[in-house]
Amino acid sequence: MAKFAVTDPATSAVVGTVEDLSPEQAAAQVGAAQAAFEQWREASPRHRAEVLMRAYEGMHAQKERLRDLIVAENGKSQVDAAAEVNYAAEFFRWYAEEAVRPAGDYAPAPAGGVRNVVTRHPVGVAVLITPWNFPAAMATRKIGPALAAGCAVLLKPAAETPLTALAVAEILSEAGAPEGLVQIATTTDSGGVVSAWLADERVRKLSFTGSTRVGRILLGQCAERVVNTSMELGGNAPFIVTEDADLDAAVAGAMVAKFRNGGQACTAANRFYVHEAVAEEFTAKFGVAIEALNVGDAAEGAEIGPVISAQAAVGIRELIDGAVAEGAEVAHRAELPQGLAETFVAPQLLTGVPGEAAILREEIFGPVAPVVTWNEEQEVIAQANAAEVGLASYVYAGGLKRAMRIGERLEAGMVGINRGIVSDPSAPFGGVKQAGIGREGGSFGMEEFTEPQYLAVDWS
């Protein structure tokens, strides 16, 4: 069988090899998934919960191994990788608890003589597609609710980071997941593999996390058979700081919202809108924190590792150069040690960024913070809402009432109020406009893998 190499983005060293499945080989996985689904859907909610809880415990038992895999194939810092393992495991624990609380309803019909019973059934074989930036968490955020609902899954991880997904599947197998229930397709032919799956009438669900561009293509493919679809797509999060905000707290939140995983997160703060009355002080404090960041190989303990590829680094540098050409200035910059690979981009802060600069319209997906000043609340809300995607937003304000008022007017699925992190397994994760369809996390996540059925019961 063909194989492909997985490399460390910090050094280009090969860290593993995996099978390179063809579309024909991937298509053969559907039959095994369907057979496993027929068995798993009949399992009691308690049994499903116990499997997921054992998987949660298994991830913690192997947390160092998983952390090191993430560092090796993704390049993020050891601290970020360890945090991801904890976060990823929580989806198994949360959905172990949700599995025994399936939704339903019972009520008399208004006209009388009939009882309306509503129950939920697992949707069936689900195709899951995950990106490279959170190789553990993106997998468990989809697998957890799918298994809790009674579905079987076919997971296609990113070709850059397949090792973590394979390790998670191994942990699920050890936890008692039946053979064929969780199958991984490692491949360099993503389009061919996914198309082969979606063409099979036994595949009833697609859950995709990735770019809006690819999401549009997949929605078109799903339309052919009207496949149940969930999409978590691009982000362009604004980070708003008012004149009465606690600036030390805002800077601490900005460091997390911008530089977690080196800025390579769909929820990353992409545009900083700071009130002109505090812009100088905020920028100075934020700049000092950025300059203190330690950049280098994450395996050696650096806080900021490489971006995922040389091509990604080129794109980030082009955005910076374009912003400078439009009038922005690189006001603060972390030191980039000599001898690092071209995949490393220095964390930096841009000031004087024009309101129409391209860097504000594009998802940077890297360690760059462009700052724009404002003085009218209506103006900043309009600027924040100007993006075609609305995934996450952040607001730092001195008064909670004002922060909530601004937050509720932002066109975003998630808003961090005086907080630099919005992700939580117990809460609905997703966006509005072209940021996606549906939600992951919380009770919403399990509903995405079920179909409601209504039974009209004669009561005459």
C-alpha positions as CSV (number, residue, x, y, z in Angstrom):
1,M,0.0,0.0,0.0
2,A,1.2,3.5,-0.8
3,K,2.4,5.7,2.1
4,F,3.3,9.3,2.6
5,A,5.6,11.0,5.1
6,V,4.5,13.4,7.9
7,T,7.0,16.1,8.7
8,D,7.8,18.5,11.5
9,P,7.1,22.1,10.2
10,A,9.9,23.4,12.4
11,T,12.7,21.2,10.9
12,S,11.2,19.3,7.9
13,A,12.3,16.1,9.6
14,V,10.1,13.1,9.0
15,V,8.2,12.2,12.1
16,G,6.2,9.3,10.7
17,T,4.7,7.6,7.7
18,V,1.1,6.7,7.2
19,E,-1.0,4.9,4.6
20,D,-2.1,6.9,1.6
21,L,-5.6,5.7,0.9
22,S,-7.0,5.9,-2.6
23,P,-10.6,6.9,-3.2
24,E,-11.4,3.2,-4.0
25,Q,-9.9,2.1,-0.7
26,A,-11.8,4.8,1.2
27,A,-15.0,3.8,-0.5
28,A,-14.6,0.3,0.8
29,Q,-14.6,1.7,4.4
30,V,-18.3,2.7,4.1
31,G,-19.5,-0.9,4.2
32,A,-17.7,-1.6,7.5
33,A,-19.0,1.7,8.9
34,Q,-22.6,0.8,8.0
35,A,-22.2,-2.7,9.6
36,A,-20.8,-1.1,12.8
37,F,-23.6,1.5,12.8
38,E,-26.3,-1.2,12.7
39,Q,-24.8,-2.6,15.9
40,W,-23.9,0.6,17.6
41,R,-27.3,2.3,17.2
42,E,-28.8,-0.6,19.2
43,A,-26.3,-0.1,22.1
44,S,-27.8,1.4,25.2
45,P,-27.0,5.1,25.8
46,R,-25.3,4.0,29.0
47,H,-23.0,1.6,27.1
48,R,-22.1,4.4,24.6
49,A,-21.4,6.7,27.6
50,E,-19.1,4.2,29.2
51,V,-17.0,3.8,26.0
52,L,-16.7,7.5,25.7
53,M,-15.7,7.9,29.4
54,R,-13.0,5.2,29.0
55,A,-11.8,7.1,26.0
56,Y,-11.6,10.3,28.1
57,E,-9.6,8.4,30.7
58,G,-7.4,6.9,27.9
59,M,-6.5,10.3,26.5
60,H,-5.4,11.5,29.9
61,A,-3.4,8.3,30.5
62,Q,-1.6,9.0,27.2
63,K,-1.5,12.8,27.4
64,E,2.3,13.1,27.1
65,R,2.3,10.9,24.0
66,L,-0.5,12.9,22.4
67,R,1.1,16.2,23.3
68,D,4.4,15.2,21.7
69,L,2.6,14.0,18.6
70,I,0.9,17.3,18.2
71,V,4.1,19.2,18.7
72,A,5.9,17.0,16.2
73,E,3.4,17.2,13.3
74,N,1.8,20.6,14.0
75,G,4.6,22.6,15.5
76,K,2.6,24.4,18.2
77,S,4.2,24.9,21.6
78,Q,4.2,22.2,24.3
79,V,2.0,24.4,26.5
80,D,-0.6,24.8,23.7
81,A,-0.4,21.1,22.7
82,A,-0.9,20.0,26.3
83,A,-3.9,22.4,26.6
84,E,-5.3,20.9,23.4
85,V,-5.1,17.4,24.8
86,N,-7.0,18.4,27.9
87,Y,-9.6,20.3,25.8
88,A,-10.0,17.4,23.3
89,A,-10.5,14.8,26.1
90,E,-13.3,17.0,27.6
91,F,-15.4,16.3,24.5
92,F,-15.4,12.6,25.3
93,R,-16.4,13.3,28.9
94,W,-19.0,15.9,28.0
95,Y,-20.7,13.6,25.4
96,A,-20.4,10.6,27.8
97,E,-22.7,12.6,30.0
98,E,-24.9,13.8,27.1
99,A,-25.3,10.3,25.7
100,V,-27.6,9.3,28.6
101,R,-29.8,12.4,28.1
102,P,-31.3,12.0,24.6
103,A,-33.8,14.7,23.7
104,G,-37.5,13.9,23.1
105,D,-41.0,15.3,23.7
106,Y,-44.5,14.2,24.5
107,A,-47.6,16.2,24.4
108,P,-51.4,16.1,23.6
109,A,-52.3,17.5,20.2
110,P,-54.2,20.9,20.6
111,A,-57.3,19.4,18.9
112,G,-57.3,16.4,21.3
113,G,-57.6,12.7,20.4
114,V,-53.9,12.4,19.5
115,R,-50.6,12.2,21.5
116,N,-47.6,13.7,19.8
117,V,-44.4,11.8,20.6
118,V,-41.1,13.1,19.3
119,T,-37.9,11.1,19.5
120,R,-34.5,11.3,17.9
121,H,-32.6,8.7,15.9
122,P,-28.9,8.6,14.9
123,V,-28.5,10.0,11.4
124,G,-26.3,7.2,10.2
125,V,-22.8,6.9,8.8
126,A,-21.1,10.3,9.2
127,V,-18.1,11.7,7.3
128,L,-15.9,14.0,9.4
129,I,-13.3,16.2,7.9
130,T,-10.9,18.0,10.2
131,P,-8.1,20.6,9.7
132,W,-4.5,20.5,10.9
133,N,-4.5,23.4,13.4
134,F,-6.1,21.4,16.3
135,P,-5.6,17.7,15.3
136,A,-6.9,16.2,18.5
137,A,-9.7,18.7,19.5
138,M,-11.2,18.9,16.0
139,A,-11.5,15.1,15.9
140,T,-13.0,14.6,19.4
141,R,-15.4,17.5,19.0
142,K,-17.0,15.6,16.1
143,I,-16.4,12.0,17.1
144,G,-17.8,12.5,20.7
145,P,-21.3,13.7,19.8
146,A,-21.5,11.3,16.8
147,L,-20.8,8.2,18.9
148,A,-23.0,9.5,21.7
149,A,-25.9,9.8,19.2
150,G,-25.3,6.3,17.9
151,C,-23.5,7.1,14.6
152,A,-20.5,5.4,12.9
153,V,-17.8,7.8,11.7
154,L,-15.4,8.0,8.8
155,L,-12.7,10.6,9.7
156,K,-10.4,12.3,7.2
157,P,-7.8,14.3,9.1
158,A,-5.5,16.8,7.4
159,A,-2.6,15.2,5.5
160,E,-0.3,17.5,7.6
161,T,-1.4,16.0,10.9
162,P,-2.7,12.5,10.7
163,L,-0.7,10.9,13.5
164,T,-2.8,12.4,16.3
165,A,-6.1,11.3,14.7
166,L,-4.7,7.7,14.4
167,A,-3.7,7.8,18.1
168,V,-7.2,9.0,19.1
169,A,-8.8,6.2,17.1
170,E,-6.5,3.7,18.8
171,I,-7.6,5.0,22.2
172,L,-11.3,4.7,21.2
173,S,-10.7,1.1,20.1
174,E,-9.0,0.3,23.4
175,A,-12.0,1.9,25.2
176,G,-14.4,-0.6,23.5
177,A,-15.5,1.0,20.3
178,P,-16.6,-1.8,18.0
179,E,-14.5,-2.6,14.9
180,G,-15.4,-0.3,12.0
181,L,-17.2,2.2,14.1
182,V,-14.4,4.8,13.9
183,Q,-12.3,4.6,10.7
184,I,-9.5,7.0,9.7
185,A,-8.7,7.7,6.1
186,T,-5.2,9.2,5.8
187,T,-4.7,10.4,2.3
188,T,-3.0,12.9,0.0
189,D,-6.1,12.8,-2.2
190,S,-8.6,14.6,0.0
191,G,-11.0,15.6,-2.8
192,G,-11.1,12.1,-4.2
193,V,-11.6,10.3,-0.9
194,V,-14.4,12.7,0.3
195,S,-16.1,12.5,-3.1
196,A,-16.1,8.7,-3.0
197,W,-17.7,8.8,0.5
198,L,-20.3,11.4,-0.4
199,A,-21.3,9.4,-3.5
200,D,-22.3,6.4,-1.3
201,E,-26.0,6.4,-0.4
202,R,-25.1,4.9,3.0
203,V,-23.3,8.1,4.0
204,R,-25.9,10.4,5.6
205,K,-24.0,13.1,7.3
206,L,-21.0,15.4,6.6
207,S,-19.4,17.5,9.3
208,F,-16.6,19.7,8.0
209,T,-14.2,22.1,9.6
210,G,-12.0,24.2,7.2
211,S,-12.0,27.1,4.9
212,T,-15.1,28.8,3.6
213,R,-13.9,28.2,0.0
214,V,-13.7,24.4,0.5
215,G,-17.0,24.5,2.5
216,R,-18.8,25.9,-0.5
217,I,-17.5,23.1,-2.8
218,L,-18.6,20.4,-0.3
219,L,-22.0,22.0,0.1
220,G,-22.4,21.7,-3.7
221,Q,-21.5,18.0,-3.5
222,C,-23.8,17.4,-0.6
223,A,-26.7,19.0,-2.5
224,E,-26.5,16.1,-5.1
225,R,-27.9,13.7,-2.5
226,V,-29.2,16.2,0.1
227,V,-26.8,15.0,2.7
228,N,-27.3,16.3,6.2
229,T,-24.5,18.9,6.6
230,S,-22.7,20.8,9.4
231,M,-20.0,23.4,8.5
232,E,-17.5,25.2,10.7
233,L,-15.7,27.6,8.3
234,G,-13.5,30.6,8.3
235,G,-13.2,33.3,10.9
236,N,-12.1,37.0,11.0
237,A,-12.6,37.9,14.6
238,P,-12.6,41.5,15.8
239,F,-11.2,42.4,19.2
240,I,-12.8,45.6,20.6
241,V,-11.3,47.6,23.4
242,T,-13.3,50.5,24.8
243,E,-11.9,53.6,26.5
244,D,-12.9,52.4,30.0
245,A,-11.6,48.8,29.6
246,D,-9.1,47.3,32.1
247,L,-6.1,47.5,29.7
248,D,-4.0,45.0,31.6
249,A,-6.8,42.4,31.3
250,A,-7.3,43.4,27.7
251,V,-3.7,42.8,26.9
252,A,-3.7,39.4,28.6
253,G,-6.8,38.5,26.7
254,A,-5.3,39.7,23.5
255,M,-2.2,37.6,23.9
256,V,-4.4,34.5,24.3
257,A,-6.9,35.4,21.6
258,K,-4.2,36.2,19.1
259,F,-1.2,34.0,19.8
260,R,-2.6,30.7,21.0
261,N,-1.3,28.2,18.5
262,G,0.7,31.0,16.9
263,G,-2.5,32.7,15.6
264,Q,-3.5,29.6,13.6
265,A,-7.0,29.3,14.9
266,C,-10.4,30.1,13.3
267,T,-11.3,31.9,16.6
268,A,-8.1,33.9,16.6
269,A,-8.4,37.7,17.0
270,N,-7.7,39.0,13.5
271,R,-8.5,42.7,13.8
272,F,-7.9,44.9,16.9
273,Y,-10.2,47.9,17.3
274,V,-8.9,50.1,20.1
275,H,-10.5,53.3,21.3
276,E,-8.3,56.3,20.4
277,A,-8.2,57.5,24.0
278,V,-6.4,54.4,25.1
279,A,-4.8,53.2,21.9
280,E,-1.3,54.4,22.7
281,E,-1.2,52.8,26.2
282,F,-2.8,49.6,25.0
283,T,-0.4,49.3,22.0
284,A,2.6,49.9,24.2
285,K,1.6,47.2,26.7
286,F,0.6,44.8,24.0
287,G,3.8,45.5,22.2
288,V,5.9,44.7,25.3
289,A,4.2,41.4,25.7
290,I,4.7,40.5,22.0
291,E,8.4,41.4,22.1
292,A,8.8,39.1,25.1
293,L,7.6,36.0,23.2
294,N,10.1,33.2,22.7
295,V,10.1,32.0,19.1
296,G,11.7,28.7,18.0
297,D,11.2,25.0,17.9
298,A,8.3,24.0,20.1
299,A,10.1,20.7,20.9
300,E,12.7,22.8,22.6
301,G,10.2,24.7,24.7
302,A,9.5,27.8,22.6
303,E,6.2,29.7,23.1
304,I,5.7,30.4,19.4
305,G,6.6,27.7,16.9
306,P,6.4,27.6,13.1
307,V,3.3,28.1,11.0
308,I,2.2,24.9,9.3
309,S,4.1,25.4,6.0
310,A,6.4,27.6,4.0
311,Q,3.5,28.5,1.7
312,A,1.5,29.7,4.7
313,A,4.4,31.8,5.9
314,V,4.7,33.4,2.5
315,G,1.0,34.4,2.6
316,I,1.3,35.9,6.0
317,R,4.4,38.0,5.0
318,E,2.6,39.2,1.9
319,L,-0.3,40.5,4.1
320,I,2.2,42.3,6.3
321,D,4.0,43.8,3.4
322,G,0.7,44.9,1.8
323,A,-0.4,46.6,5.0
324,V,2.9,48.5,5.3
325,A,2.5,49.6,1.7
326,E,-1.0,50.9,2.6
327,G,0.4,53.0,5.4
328,A,0.7,50.7,8.4
329,E,3.8,50.4,10.6
330,V,5.4,47.4,12.3
331,A,5.5,49.0,15.8
332,H,6.5,45.9,17.8
333,R,8.1,42.7,16.8
334,A,9.4,39.6,18.7
335,E,12.9,38.5,18.0
336,L,13.3,35.8,15.3
337,P,16.5,33.8,16.1
338,Q,18.9,33.1,13.3
339,G,18.9,29.7,11.6
340,L,15.2,29.0,11.9
341,A,13.3,27.5,8.9
342,E,11.3,29.6,6.5
343,T,8.1,28.4,8.3
344,F,8.8,30.8,11.2
345,V,7.1,34.2,11.2
346,A,8.0,36.7,13.9
347,P,5.0,37.8,16.1
348,Q,4.4,41.5,15.4
349,L,2.0,44.4,16.0
350,L,1.0,46.8,13.3
351,T,-0.2,50.3,14.0
352,G,-1.7,52.9,11.7
353,V,-3.6,50.3,9.8
354,P,-6.1,51.9,7.3
355,G,-9.7,50.8,7.9
356,E,-9.8,49.3,4.3
357,A,-6.5,47.4,4.4
358,A,-6.5,43.9,2.9
359,I,-5.1,42.5,6.2
360,L,-8.3,43.4,7.9
361,R,-10.4,41.6,5.3
362,E,-8.3,38.4,5.1
363,E,-8.0,35.7,7.8
364,I,-4.3,36.1,8.7
365,F,-3.9,32.7,10.4
366,G,-0.6,33.7,11.8
367,P,1.1,35.7,14.7
368,V,0.3,39.2,13.4
369,A,-1.9,41.8,15.2
370,P,-3.2,44.8,13.2
371,V,-4.5,47.7,15.3
372,V,-7.1,50.2,14.2
373,T,-8.3,53.1,16.3
374,W,-12.0,54.3,16.7
375,N,-14.0,56.8,18.7
376,E,-17.7,56.1,17.9
377,E,-19.4,52.9,19.1
378,Q,-21.7,52.8,16.1
379,E,-18.6,53.1,13.9
380,V,-16.7,50.2,15.5
381,I,-19.7,47.9,15.5
382,A,-20.1,48.5,11.8
383,Q,-16.4,47.9,11.1
384,A,-16.5,44.7,13.2
385,N,-19.6,43.4,11.3
386,A,-18.2,44.2,7.8
387,A,-16.6,40.8,7.4
388,E,-18.4,38.1,5.3
389,V,-17.9,35.6,8.1
390,G,-19.0,35.9,11.8
391,L,-17.5,33.2,13.9
392,A,-15.9,34.7,17.0
393,S,-15.6,38.2,18.4
394,Y,-14.1,39.7,21.6
395,V,-15.1,42.8,23.6
396,Y,-13.2,44.3,26.5
397,A,-15.1,47.1,28.3
398,G,-15.1,48.5,31.8
399,G,-18.9,48.2,32.3
400,L,-20.4,44.8,31.8
401,K,-23.7,46.3,30.6
402,R,-21.9,48.1,27.8
403,A,-19.8,45.1,26.9
404,M,-22.9,43.0,26.6
405,R,-24.7,45.6,24.6
406,I,-21.8,45.7,22.1
407,G,-21.5,41.9,22.1
408,E,-25.2,41.4,21.3
409,R,-24.9,43.7,18.3
410,L,-21.9,41.8,16.8
411,E,-22.7,39.4,14.0
412,A,-20.9,36.5,15.4
413,G,-21.8,33.0,16.7
414,M,-19.5,33.4,19.8
415,V,-18.5,36.5,21.7
416,G,-15.8,36.6,24.4
417,I,-16.8,39.3,27.0
418,N,-13.7,40.4,28.9
419,R,-12.3,37.0,28.0
420,G,-9.8,35.9,25.3
421,I,-11.1,32.3,24.9
422,V,-14.6,31.3,23.7
423,S,-14.2,27.6,23.1
424,D,-15.8,25.3,25.7
425,P,-17.1,21.7,25.2
426,S,-20.3,22.6,27.0
427,A,-21.2,25.5,24.8
428,P,-22.3,25.8,21.1
429,F,-19.4,26.4,18.8
430,G,-20.1,27.9,15.4
431,G,-20.7,31.0,13.4
432,V,-23.1,33.1,11.3
433,K,-23.1,34.3,7.7
434,Q,-20.4,32.5,5.8
435,A,-18.7,31.1,8.9
436,G,-20.8,28.0,8.8
437,I,-23.9,26.0,9.4
438,G,-24.9,24.3,12.6
439,R,-23.1,24.1,16.0
440,E,-20.6,21.8,17.7
441,G,-20.4,21.4,21.5
442,G,-23.0,21.5,24.2
443,S,-26.3,19.7,23.6
444,F,-26.4,21.3,20.1
445,G,-23.5,19.1,19.0
446,M,-25.3,15.8,19.6
447,E,-28.4,17.1,17.9
448,E,-26.4,17.6,14.7
449,F,-25.9,13.8,14.5
450,T,-29.6,13.0,15.0
451,E,-32.9,13.3,13.1
452,P,-36.1,14.0,15.0
453,Q,-39.0,11.6,14.4
454,Y,-42.6,12.5,15.2
455,L,-45.1,9.7,16.1
456,A,-48.8,10.6,16.0
457,V,-50.5,8.2,18.5
458,D,-54.3,7.8,18.3
459,W,-55.8,8.4,21.7
460,S,-59.5,8.2,20.9
